[in-house]
Amino acid sequence: MEKITSMIVEKTGISESQAEVAVKMVLSFLKDKMPEGLGNELEGYLNGNGGGFSGIADKLGDILGE
């Protein structure tokens, strides 16, 4: 989650703690909308545990203009 948090701080100028809250809120929202296993995979990947989401951080970077 650190990479996404850093990108949000850089792009928006908000504090790191505010960016962390935003990431956690979005993750919670996505997990509620995804099948349970898929949401857990996403959370694991964002926490650096790999999983079935190879390249998702890069894809998010592309979306955010990184």
The first five atom37 places (N, CA, C, CB, O) and aatype in JSON, in Angstrom:
{
  "aatype": [12, 6, 11, 9, 16, 15, 12, 9, 19, 6, 11, 16, 7, 9, 15, 6, 15, 5, 0, 6, 19, 0, 19, 11, 12, 19, 10, 15, 13, 10, 11, 3, 11, 12, 14, 6, 7, 10, 7, 2, 6, 10, 6, 7, 18, 10, 2, 7, 2, 7, 7, 7, 13, 15, 7, 9, 0, 3, 11, 10, 7, 3, 9, 10, 7, 6],
  "atom_mask": [
    [1, 1, 1, 1, 1],
    [1, 1, 1, 1, 1],
    [1, 1, 1, 1, 1],
    [1, 1, 1, 1, 1],
    [1, 1, 1, 1, 1],
    [1, 1, 1, 1, 1],
    [1, 1, 1, 1, 1],
    [1, 1, 1, 1, 1],
    [1, 1, 1, 1, 1],
    [1, 1, 1, 1, 1],
    [1, 1, 1, 1, 1],
    [1, 1, 1, 1, 1],
    [1, 1, 1, 0, 1],
    [1, 1, 1, 1, 1],
    [1, 1, 1, 1, 1],
    [1, 1, 1, 1, 1],
    [1, 1, 1, 1, 1],
    [1, 1, 1, 1, 1],
    [1, 1, 1, 1, 1],
    [1, 1, 1, 1, 1],
    [1, 1, 1, 1, 1],
    [1, 1, 1, 1, 1],
    [1, 1, 1, 1, 1],
    [1, 1, 1, 1, 1],
    [1, 1, 1, 1, 1],
    [1, 1, 1, 1, 1],
    [1, 1, 1, 1, 1],
    [1, 1, 1, 1, 1],
    [1, 1, 1, 1, 1],
    [1, 1, 1, 1, 1],
    [1, 1, 1, 1, 1],
    [1, 1, 1, 1, 1],
    [1, 1, 1, 1, 1],
    [1, 1, 1, 1, 1],
    [1, 1, 1, 1, 1],
    [1, 1, 1, 1, 1],
    [1, 1, 1, 0, 1],
    [1, 1, 1, 1, 1],
    [1, 1, 1, 0, 1],
    [1, 1, 1, 1, 1],
    [1, 1, 1, 1, 1],
    [1, 1, 1, 1, 1],
    [1, 1, 1, 1, 1],
    [1, 1, 1, 0, 1],
    [1, 1, 1, 1, 1],
    [1, 1, 1, 1, 1],
    [1, 1, 1, 1, 1],
    [1, 1, 1, 0, 1],
    [1, 1, 1, 1, 1],
    [1, 1, 1, 0, 1],
    [1, 1, 1, 0, 1],
    [1, 1, 1, 0, 1],
    [1, 1, 1, 1, 1],
    [1, 1, 1, 1, 1],
    [1, 1, 1, 0, 1],
    [1, 1, 1, 1, 1],
    [1, 1, 1, 1, 1],
    [1, 1, 1, 1, 1],
    [1, 1, 1, 1, 1],
    [1, 1, 1, 1, 1],
    [1, 1, 1, 0, 1],
    [1, 1, 1, 1, 1],
    [1, 1, 1, 1, 1],
    [1, 1, 1, 1, 1],
    [1, 1, 1, 0, 1],
    [1, 1, 1, 1, 1]
  ],
  "atom_positions": [
    [[0.8, -1.18, 0.0], [0.0, 0.0, 0.0], [0.85, 1.26, 0.0], [-0.92, -0.01, 1.18], [0.37, 2.35, -0.3]],
    [[2.11, 1.1, 0.33], [2.99, 2.26, 0.42], [3.15, 2.97, -0.92], [4.35, 1.83, 0.94], [3.17, 4.2, -0.97]],
    [[3.26, 2.2, -2.01], [3.44, 2.82, -3.32], [2.22, 3.64, -3.7], [3.71, 1.74, -4.39], [2.36, 4.77, -4.19]],
    [[1.04, 3.1, -3.5], [-0.18, 3.83, -3.84], [-0.34, 5.04, -2.93], [-1.42, 2.9, -3.72], [-0.72, 6.12, -3.38]],
    [[-0.04, 4.87, -1.64], [-0.12, 5.99, -0.7], [0.82, 7.11, -1.13], [0.21, 5.53, 0.72], [0.44, 8.28, -1.12]],
    [[2.04, 6.75, -1.49], [3.01, 7.76, -1.93], [2.55, 8.47, -3.2], [4.36, 7.11, -2.17], [2.73, 9.68, -3.33]],
    [[1.95, 7.72, -4.12], [1.46, 8.32, -5.36], [0.34, 9.33, -5.05], [0.95, 7.23, -6.32], [0.29, 10.4, -5.65]],
    [[-0.53, 8.98, -4.13], [-1.63, 9.88, -3.77], [-1.08, 11.15, -3.12], [-2.62, 9.18, -2.81], [-1.53, 12.25, -3.43]],
    [[-0.11, 11.0, -2.23], [0.52, 12.16, -1.6], [1.14, 13.06, -2.67], [1.6, 11.72, -0.57], [0.94, 14.28, -2.65]],
    [[1.87, 12.47, -3.59], [2.55, 13.23, -4.63], [1.55, 13.95, -5.54], [3.43, 12.3, -5.47], [1.73, 15.12, -5.87]],
    [[0.5, 13.25, -5.94], [-0.46, 13.81, -6.9], [-1.41, 14.83, -6.28], [-1.27, 12.7, -7.51], [-1.83, 15.77, -6.95]],
    [[-1.74, 14.65, -4.99], [-2.76, 15.51, -4.39], [-2.21, 16.53, -3.41], [-3.77, 14.67, -3.69], [-2.83, 17.57, -3.18]],
    [[-1.05, 16.24, -2.84], [-0.48, 17.15, -1.85], [-1.06, 16.96, -0.45], [0.0, 0.0, 0.0], [-0.75, 17.74, 0.45]],
    [[-1.9, 15.93, -0.26], [-2.42, 15.68, 1.09], [-1.35, 14.98, 1.92], [-3.73, 14.83, 1.04], [-0.36, 14.48, 1.38]],
    [[-1.56, 14.94, 3.21], [-0.58, 14.3, 4.09], [-0.58, 12.79, 3.89], [-0.87, 14.64, 5.57], [-1.52, 12.22, 3.35]],
    [[0.5, 12.17, 4.33], [0.61, 10.71, 4.22], [-0.48, 10.02, 5.02], [1.99, 10.24, 4.69], [-1.05, 9.02, 4.56]],
    [[-0.78, 10.53, 6.21], [-1.82, 9.89, 7.02], [-3.19, 10.01, 6.35], [-1.86, 10.52, 8.42], [-4.0, 9.09, 6.43]],
    [[-3.47, 11.14, 5.69], [-4.73, 11.29, 4.98], [-4.78, 10.34, 3.78], [-4.92, 12.76, 4.51], [-5.82, 9.75, 3.49]],
    [[-3.66, 10.19, 3.09], [-3.6, 9.28, 1.94], [-3.81, 7.84, 2.39], [-2.25, 9.42, 1.21], [-4.49, 7.08, 1.71]],
    [[-3.24, 7.47, 3.52], [-3.44, 6.12, 4.05], [-4.91, 5.85, 4.34], [-2.6, 5.91, 5.32], [-5.42, 4.77, 4.05]],
    [[-5.58, 6.83, 4.92], [-7.01, 6.69, 5.2], [-7.78, 6.52, 3.89], [-7.54, 7.92, 5.98], [-8.67, 5.67, 3.8]],
    [[-7.43, 7.32, 2.89], [-8.11, 7.23, 1.58], [-7.91, 5.85, 0.96], [-7.59, 8.32, 0.63], [-8.86, 5.27, 0.45]],
    [[-6.69, 5.33, 1.0], [-6.41, 4.01, 0.42], [-7.21, 2.94, 1.16], [-4.9, 3.7, 0.49], [-7.79, 2.06, 0.53]],
    [[-7.24, 3.01, 2.48], [-7.97, 2.03, 3.26], [-9.47, 2.09, 2.97], [-7.71, 2.24, 4.75], [-10.14, 1.06, 2.93]],
    [[-10.0, 3.3, 2.78], [-11.42, 3.45, 2.47], [-11.74, 2.85, 1.11], [-11.83, 4.92, 2.51], [-12.74, 2.15, 0.96]],
    [[-10.9, 3.13, 0.12], [-11.13, 2.59, -1.22], [-11.0, 1.07, -1.2], [-10.15, 3.21, -2.24], [-11.8, 0.37, -1.82]],
    [[-9.99, 0.56, -0.51], [-9.82, -0.88, -0.41], [-11.03, -1.53, 0.23], [-8.56, -1.21, 0.39], [-11.5, -2.57, -0.23]],
    [[-11.54, -0.94, 1.29], [-12.73, -1.47, 1.95], [-13.92, -1.48, 1.0], [-13.06, -0.66, 3.2], [-14.68, -2.45, 0.94]],
    [[-14.09, -0.4, 0.26], [-15.17, -0.32, -0.71], [-15.04, -1.41, -1.76], [-15.19, 1.06, -1.38], [-16.01, -2.11, -2.07]],
    [[-13.84, -1.56, -2.31], [-13.62, -2.58, -3.35], [-13.84, -3.99, -2.81], [-12.21, -2.45, -3.91], [-14.44, -4.83, -3.48]],
    [[-13.36, -4.24, -1.6], [-13.54, -5.57, -1.0], [-15.02, -5.9, -0.8], [-12.8, -5.66, 0.33], [-15.43, -7.05, -0.95]],
    [[-15.81, -4.88, -0.46], [-17.25, -5.1, -0.3], [-17.92, -5.44, -1.62], [-17.91, -3.86, 0.3], [-18.92, -6.16, -1.63]],
    [[-17.39, -4.94, -2.73], [-18.0, -5.14, -4.04], [-17.48, -6.39, -4.76], [-17.76, -3.93, -4.9], [-18.14, -6.89, -5.67]],
    [[-16.33, -6.89, -4.35], [-15.71, -8.04, -5.01], [-16.08, -9.33, -4.29], [-14.17, -7.88, -5.05], [-16.44, -9.32, -3.11]],
    [[-15.98, -10.45, -5.0], [-16.12, -11.73, -4.3], [-15.06, -11.82, -3.2], [-15.97, -12.93, -5.29], [-13.96, -11.29, -3.35]],
    [[-15.39, -12.48, -2.11], [-14.53, -12.48, -0.92], [-13.08, -12.86, -1.22], [-15.09, -13.45, 0.11], [-12.16, -12.16, -0.8]],
    [[-12.87, -13.91, -1.93], [-11.5, -14.35, -2.22], [-10.73, -13.33, -3.03], [0.0, 0.0, 0.0], [-9.55, -13.11, -2.79]],
    [[-11.38, -12.7, -3.98], [-10.73, -11.72, -4.83], [-10.37, -10.47, -4.05], [-11.63, -11.37, -6.01], [-9.29, -9.91, -4.22]],
    [[-11.26, -10.04, -3.18], [-10.97, -8.88, -2.34], [-9.8, -9.12, -1.42], [0.0, 0.0, 0.0], [-8.97, -8.23, -1.21]],
    [[-9.71, -10.33, -0.87], [-8.59, -10.67, 0.0], [-7.29, -10.74, -0.78], [-8.85, -12.0, 0.7], [-6.23, -10.35, -0.27]],
    [[-7.35, -11.23, -2.02], [-6.16, -11.26, -2.88], [-5.66, -9.84, -3.15], [-6.45, -11.97, -4.22], [-4.46, -9.57, -3.08]],
    [[-6.58, -8.94, -3.44], [-6.22, -7.55, -3.69], [-5.56, -6.94, -2.47], [-7.46, -6.73, -4.08], [-4.52, -6.29, -2.58]],
    [[-6.14, -7.15, -1.31], [-5.56, -6.61, -0.08], [-4.17, -7.19, 0.17], [-6.47, -6.9, 1.12], [-3.25, -6.47, 0.56]],
    [[-4.02, -8.48, -0.05], [-2.71, -9.11, 0.11], [-1.68, -8.54, -0.82], [0.0, 0.0, 0.0], [-0.54, -8.29, -0.43]],
    [[-2.08, -8.32, -2.07], [-1.14, -7.75, -3.03], [-0.73, -6.34, -2.61], [-1.76, -7.72, -4.43], [0.46, -6.0, -2.65]],
    [[-1.69, -5.54, -2.23], [-1.38, -4.17, -1.84], [-0.52, -4.11, -0.59], [-2.65, -3.38, -1.63], [0.18, -3.12, -0.36]],
    [[-0.57, -5.14, 0.22], [0.27, -5.21, 1.41], [1.61, -5.88, 1.13], [-0.45, -5.97, 2.52], [2.39, -6.13, 2.05]],
    [[1.9, -6.17, -0.15], [3.19, -6.73, -0.54], [3.27, -8.23, -0.47], [0.0, 0.0, 0.0], [4.38, -8.78, -0.44]],
    [[2.15, -8.91, -0.44], [2.16, -10.37, -0.33], [1.96, -11.08, -1.66], [1.11, -10.8, 0.62], [1.64, -12.27, -1.68]],
    [[2.14, -10.36, -2.76], [1.98, -11.0, -4.07], [0.53, -11.32, -4.34], [0.0, 0.0, 0.0], [-0.34, -10.47, -4.18]],
    [[0.27, -12.54, -4.74], [-1.1, -12.94, -5.04], [-1.36, -12.92, -6.52], [0.0, 0.0, 0.0], [-0.43, -12.79, -7.32]],
    [[-2.6, -13.03, -6.9], [-2.99, -13.13, -8.3], [-3.11, -11.8, -9.0], [0.0, 0.0, 0.0], [-3.74, -11.73, -10.06]],
    [[-2.56, -10.75, -8.46], [-2.71, -9.42, -9.04], [-1.39, -8.88, -9.58], [-3.28, -8.47, -7.99], [-1.06, -7.71, -9.35]],
    [[-0.65, -9.7, -10.29], [0.63, -9.25, -10.83], [0.43, -8.0, -11.68], [1.29, -10.35, -11.67], [-0.41, -7.96, -12.57]],
    [[1.21, -6.99, -11.39], [1.2, -5.77, -12.18], [0.09, -4.79, -11.83], [0.0, 0.0, 0.0], [-0.04, -3.77, -12.5]],
    [[-0.7, -5.06, -10.81], [-1.81, -4.15, -10.51], [-1.31, -2.77, -10.09], [-2.7, -4.74, -9.41], [-1.93, -1.77, -10.43]],
    [[-0.21, -2.7, -9.36], [0.32, -1.4, -8.96], [0.75, -0.62, -10.18], [1.49, -1.57, -7.99], [0.54, 0.59, -10.24]],
    [[1.35, -1.29, -11.16], [1.75, -0.62, -12.4], [0.53, -0.14, -13.17], [2.58, -1.56, -13.26], [0.54, 0.96, -13.72]],
    [[-0.51, -0.95, -13.21], [-1.74, -0.55, -13.89], [-2.38, 0.64, -13.21], [-2.72, -1.71, -13.95], [-2.86, 1.55, -13.88]],
    [[-2.4, 0.64, -11.88], [-2.91, 1.78, -11.15], [-2.06, 3.02, -11.39], [-2.97, 1.47, -9.65], [-2.56, 4.14, -11.48]],
    [[-0.76, 2.79, -11.5], [0.14, 3.91, -11.82], [-0.17, 4.5, -13.18], [0.0, 0.0, 0.0], [-0.15, 5.72, -13.35]],
    [[-0.47, 3.64, -14.15], [-0.85, 4.12, -15.47], [-2.12, 4.95, -15.4], [-1.04, 2.94, -16.43], [-2.21, 6.01, -16.03]],
    [[-3.08, 4.48, -14.64], [-4.34, 5.2, -14.5], [-4.11, 6.56, -13.87], [-5.35, 4.39, -13.67], [-4.72, 7.56, -14.27]],
    [[-3.23, 6.61, -12.87], [-2.97, 7.85, -12.16], [-1.93, 8.73, -12.83], [-2.53, 7.55, -10.77], [-1.58, 9.79, -12.33]],
    [[-1.42, 8.27, -13.98], [-0.48, 9.08, -14.74], [0.97, 8.93, -14.33], [0.0, 0.0, 0.0], [1.78, 9.81, -14.61]],
    [[1.3, 7.85, -13.66], [2.69, 7.58, -13.25], [3.48, 7.06, -14.4], [2.74, 6.59, -12.09], [4.66, 6.77, -14.25]]
  ]
}
